[in-house]
């Protein structure tokens, strides 16, 4: 009855104010005369009153018409569901070959870190389709602002592996963004979203036919920088795409503890930005969505937020032990959705891949990786003056 007493007290005070302002009937203050009945408000009548305002407010409360379903091209066994992107045979084979490269790079990176030859490594096992699909959709002249888990797409866009390994050895960022369009790895969570949107605003203002892409994880969507960037993207119609790899874990914080939003894609709506949800383990779906979004932004039709739904099968980094927080049954369930067999089965059914091609792709990838490791370890350690020159933009 506390709610009823509170409601009665509020109504009494409001009616008393009405009397003071001259709300009188012929026999005195009609409002005062009703105080007795007002004091008998029941909890049932309060509930009726609340439902009444909710009904009246219904048209004024924004809501999603429906929760988006992840866009897919292939089912779990690699069978087409209908739409298929227009890719040539060599592009399809290259897409899968890059995924094999990423799996080999990830395994070697972990080994090198355990041997003390790299300072740290951010595993990307299970997320190869998301990265390869994005990389294939980008054009020459597009820029990418990455986090520390985008080794595949960075390699696809022209970053030399020697430069990547030099970075993970603790040297400064030796790569030239003007040459490759690959900007330095961002350690501050979500900051690269601001950088990409700023670049996309510049492209739009200067009428340049380029697009800036921010690659972030689901944890970045909890940062203020992320939401501020989306707001600027919408207001200034930035030629930008924000690509979120939702791998379900921000270090040890599960996706369910980061936000009450049913999806991360819908966070775009409040900022006037288009959002889309895609199956991040379906390489063809990721390519199709990224190509659509990038070309849409390039044409000046607005920025896009892409949520690629995937899973982090490994650790956050080699400084982390996921066994302390990730449920083993959850990991096992997602292992059955490994993106490599999914695309490989599609290619095999079309006669575009076989065991020999698989072996050759893995062998070529390892040879390229090991050669880059040797070249990186042969680089001289920079002097303190060189660090200062790099920090000031001089080389």
Secondary structure by P-SEA (a helix, b strand, c coil): caaaaaaaaaaaaaaaaaaaaccccccccccccaaaaaaaccaaaaaaaaaaaaaaacccbbbbccccccccccccccccccccccccaaaaaaaaaaaaaaaaaaaaaaaaaaaccccbbbbbccaaaaaaaaaaaccccbbbbcccccaaaaaaacccaaaaaaaaaccccccccccccccccccccaaaaaaaaaaaaaaaaacccbbbbbbbcccccccaaaaaaaaaaaaacccbbbbbccccccccccccccccccccccccccccbbbbbcccccaaaaaaaaaaaaaaaaaccbbbbbbbbbbccccccccccccccccaaaaaaaaaacaaaaaaaaaaaaccccaaaaaaaaaaaaaaaaaaaaaaaacccccaaaaaaaaaccc
